[in-house]
Amino acid sequence: MKTKGKVVGWAPQIQVLKHSSIGVHVTHCGYNSAIESILDNHMNARMVEEVWGVGVTVEGGKITKNGMIKSLETIFQQENGKKIRD
């Protein structure tokens, strides 16, 4: 670990995520608390996709291999994905 990176207590998240080497950021749209996740996931996902237009949700609302592949193909191969990346 010491030769392959740097561990810090805090990092400038926005600058890191805006870096050109970042192709996609995958998130579960929730917090560690199960209650907060139950209450917030749906609203967070809607904000990211429908209001801000910077993400896509996984088809069917459950994380599956095929659902993730379709979502990543949308981001990396389709025109609306290009708009999200830009």
Helices and strands as residue ranges (DSSP letters): H 13-18, H 34-46, I 47-51, G 59-61, H 65-77, H 79-85
